[in-house]
Amino acid sequence: MGPESLLLILPVAGCLGIFWIILKFSSSRIATQYRLLAERFGLELDQPPVKMGGFVRPDPSLHGEYRGREVSFSAPGKGLKGTRQIESLVKLELKDRRLRAQMAPAGLLGGLRQRDSGGKGRWKSGDEAFDEAVDVRTGNPAILQEVLTDERRKWLASALKKSKATLYIGDGAIAWAKLGLIADEATRLRFEEVVEFFCDFAEAVEG
């Protein structure tokens, strides 16, 4: 191999090495937050092995039972115009299957994320601040009106606005999805709050 070849290979190798280090550091941060979540809720941690010499590092996941209901954390990838849109998803079991609803931050983006709501129009709670902040679609308004107390409406309006998350309730589950990965303490603590809130919410729905 001549000097010219080395001059071409060394910069590429250096870039690959830097990329590998960044991936390892990012993966380590995410794994740490998932380990802490596992300890906090008593869930089982699944950490898939790395592939391709560490250049492919699958995201961890959690599953198990907390407060008498199944709970899971994952980071499914979604295709978006040829890109990989990553969101962190927490799902909780809902034993009462009557309630079906979707919530997203109000506005153009929220409306676009409600495209799979089955053509349902926006539901209004009568709370002006909540209705301005949250786009709600539901086929069970009576149940939702009953369980959405003032305190819960305030929490949902604030949490959805800050996180730009979406909420789906139906098919025996409550699913909270937020763009991005759980890679720092602040995000992990917000997800811990989400789990506690929706455990209380599920208990209210189940009566």
N, C-alpha and C positions, 0 to 999 in steps of 0.2 A: 504494500500500500504506500503510495507516494505522498509527499508533503501536501500536495493539492487536495488529495482525498481527505487527509486528516483535518485540513482547514475547514472542509465542508462538514465532516462528521462531528467534530468536537462541539461546535455551537448547537447542533441539533441534540446531541447527547446532554449538553448542559441544560437546555430548555426542558427536555424530558425529565431530567433529574429534579429540576425546580417544580415542575408540574406534579411529579410523584410526591414530593415533600408537602406541597399544598394540599393534595388530596388526602394524604395521611393525617395531616393536622386537622383538616375539616372533619374527616371521619371520626377521629378521636374525640373531638368536641361533641359531636352528635351522640356517639356511644356513651360518653360520660353522662349526658343529660338523660338518656334512656335508662341507664343503670340507676340513676337517682329516682326516676319515675317508678321503676320496678320496685325499688325499696320502699318508696312512699306508699304505693297502693298494694303491695304484695303480689305483683304480677310476674309472670315468667318472661324473661328476656330471650329473644331469638336474634342472634347475631350471625348472619350468614358469612361464610369465609370469603376472603378477598379472592379476586380472579385476575388473570393476566398480569401476574407479578405485582399486584397491588394497584394497577391502573383502573380496575373496576372494583369498587367497594360498595356492595349492596347495603342499603339502609337497614338498621335494626327494626324490630317490631316487638310489641308487648301484647300479651293476652292473659286472661285469668278472670278472677271474680273479686269484686269489691262492693261492700255494702249489700251483699246478696244478689248482685246482678253481674252479668258478663260485661267485661270492659276490654277494649283493645285499642292499641295505638299503632299506626302504620304511616308510611309515606309513599302512597301510590303515585306513579307517574302517569301523566295524561298527555296525549299528543295535542299540540295546539299549533296548527299551521307549520308542521315540520319541526317544531321545537318540543322540548320536554318541560312541561309545566309541572312543578313539584308542589304538592300541598301536604301538610301534616293533618292527619285525620284521627279523631278519637270517636269511638262508637261505644254506646252504652245500651244495654238491653232495656227494652220497654215492654213490660208484661201485658199491659192493656193495649191492644192493637187497634182501638177505635180511632185514635187521633192520627190525622195525617196533615202535615203542614210543612211549609218551606219559608225560611226567612233569610233576608239578605239586607245589607245597607241600602237605604233608599237612594234613588238616583239612576242615571243611565246604566252604570255598571251593574247595579243591583237588578235592574229590570232584565238585562241580558242574561244574568245568571239564573233567572226564573223561567227560562224558556221551556224547561221540561216540567212545568207545574200543571200540565194538563189543560191549559187555557183558562185557568181560574183567575178571576179578577182580584185586585188587592182587597184584603180584609182590613177594616178599620176598627180599632178597639174603642174609640171614643176619647182616648188620651192623646191630645194634640201633639205633645212633644214626642211621644212614642211613634205615632203614625207618621210624623214627618221624618223620623230617623230610620224607620224599619219598613221594608217592603215585605208584607206577609201574604202568603197564599195558603188557603186551607179549605177543606171541605167539611170541617167540623168546628164551626165558629163557636158553638155553645160551650164545648169542652175547653176551647182555648180561652174564651172569655172568663171562664170560671177559675182556671189555674194561673192566668197571668195577673197576679196581684200587682199593686203599685210598685212594690219593691222589685219584683221580677221584671216588670217592664223597664224600669230604670236600669237594671243590670244588663238586660239584653240590648237596650238602645246604646248604652255606653260601650259594651264589649264588641258589638258588631261594628260600630263606628270606628273604634280604635284599631281593630284587627282586620277589618275588611273580610271577615269570615262569612261563611254561609252555614245555615242550619237546616237539616232535613229530619223530619220526624215521620216515621211510617215503617210498615213491615216489621214491627217489633223492635225497632231500634231508634236511637237518637244519634245523629251523626253531625259532628262539628268539624268543618274543614277550613283550614287557614293556609293561604299561600306561604311557601317557605318551609324551612326545616327547623326542628327543635334543636338549636345549636348553641343556645346560651341560657343563662339562669333566668333572665327576665321572661323569656318565652316559655320555659318550663313551668315557672310559677303561675303564669297565666293559664296554662293547660291544667294545672292542678286545681285552680279555681273553677275552671270549666267543668271538670269532673264532679266536684262537690256540688256545684249549682245544679247540674242536670240529674244528679242522684236525688236531690231534694225535689226537683221538678217532676221526675218520674214517679216518685212516691206520691206526690199530689195528684197526678193524673190517675194513678192506680187506686187512689182513694184509701 
